[in-house]
Amino acid sequence: MTPRSRAITSRQTGPHEDLSRRVTRALAHPLRKPIAVHTREAFDQARLWRAEQGERPLVLDAGCGVGLSTRRLAVRFPEAVVIGIDRSADRLSRDHGPLPDNALLVRADLVDFWRLALAEGWRPARHFLLYPNPYPKPAHLKMRWQGHPVLPTILALGGCLELRSNWRLYVEEFALAVAQATGVAATVEAFEPGAAFLTPFERKYHESGQPLWRLVVELPYRPALVPGT
Ligand SMILES: C[S@@+](CC[C@H](N)C(=O)[O-])C[C@H]1O[C@@H](n2cnc3c(N)ncnc32)[C@H](O)[C@@H]1O
């Protein structure tokens, strides 16, 4: 049985008042954080693995947790190669069955992995952000992807970007940030997974009776979005 989970509570009743300022800042100031050695090594392995797969569309599963979604996406998109990235060695090591040949799990920090992917010229056909940590405290806006300095890199990679969350406000803020940074409008919609869960968090939230939300947006490849490039 899946444990029940409580809906997100936050003092925020609408999009964070600093969101627009954070996005403006991310678009203007380069992210100076050095790339961690372990992520550079993990990226190199992913690059070599990808090169062995030939010219196939790329699907990124960013923050893949235990990698169930990576496995399911690899089955759903057999023509593509699917790379699941998560920083938690513990989650990645859990046994969720064999990995399809077209899937790879990578332990890495996304903030660095995304920057390396863009520098390498990767252009994912699809990019999934499935149930990212919500950081509901207003003071933690900068830890949500829409308030993080890496946002321009996420968007610059382009492709069909899909975000899912059990916190509607997270998806609404992300849509506002996408529109501000790229001019592309993204619609926030209620999402009913039925029995076809993509991730353990999706299953847990749905079985706890929580509504789920998502945004799907087609973005152009635009490396110039990232300041200092
Ligand atoms: C709430 S869990 C969702 C996991 C999975 N997508 C699911 O729906 O079951 C968020 C995941 O994002 C990962 N994560 C958060 N920040 C990260 C970062 N900077 N780099 C890599 N992984 C990160 C966490 O380790 C965690 O597994």
The ligand as an ORCA input file, in Angstrom:
! r2SCAN-3c Opt
* xyz 0 1
  C       9.962     14.947     -5.007
  S      11.182     13.946     -5.719
  C      10.380     13.381     -7.213
  C      11.060     12.179     -7.799
  C      10.393     11.590     -9.038
  N      10.399     12.514    -10.162
  C       8.973     11.156     -8.734
  O       8.042     11.848     -9.151
  O       8.808     10.116     -8.088
  C      12.333     15.157     -6.349
  C      13.633     14.529     -6.817
  O      14.461     15.548     -7.349
  C      15.800     15.274     -6.976
  N      16.551     16.536     -7.032
  C      16.244     17.697     -6.416
  N      17.178     18.635     -6.696
  C      18.091     18.054     -7.513
  C      19.283     18.491     -8.137
  N      19.747     19.729     -7.981
  N      19.958     17.614     -8.915
  C      19.509     16.354     -9.084
  N      18.390     15.876     -8.515
  C      17.684     16.702     -7.737
  C      15.696     14.676     -5.591
  O      16.844     13.905     -5.266
  C      14.433     13.854     -5.705
  O      14.692     12.509     -6.081
*
